[in-house]
Amino acid sequence: MRLDKTVKTLSMVVVFAVFTAYGKGTPTPAHEAQQDQTFTILHTNDIHGNYMPFLTTTVSATS
């Protein structure tokens, strides 16, 4: 009987912790994020590790 009460209490504490922790992380809203971002895509077909960046457009990722 005491074990059942302990399990029930522990379950309630876990559920409470999950619901109160949900949403605590606040990501940056899109309108506050940096508008222009640059990233480099490396060629992955070079087996010697001489990766070189290449320019791309927003239309074609393989240009």
C-alpha positions, 0 to 999 in steps of 0.5 A: 500500500505504501509503495503504491502511494510512493509511486503515485506521488512520484508520478505526480511530481514528474508530470508536474515537472514536465508541464512546468518545464515545457516552454521555458526555452524561448527561441529567437522570434523570426523577426528578431533573427539576423536576416542575412546569413552566410554558410559554406558548403564543402565538396564532399567528393574529395577523398584526400580531405582538400575540401574547397568551398563553392558558391551557390545561389538560392535557386540551385544548391549544386551551381 
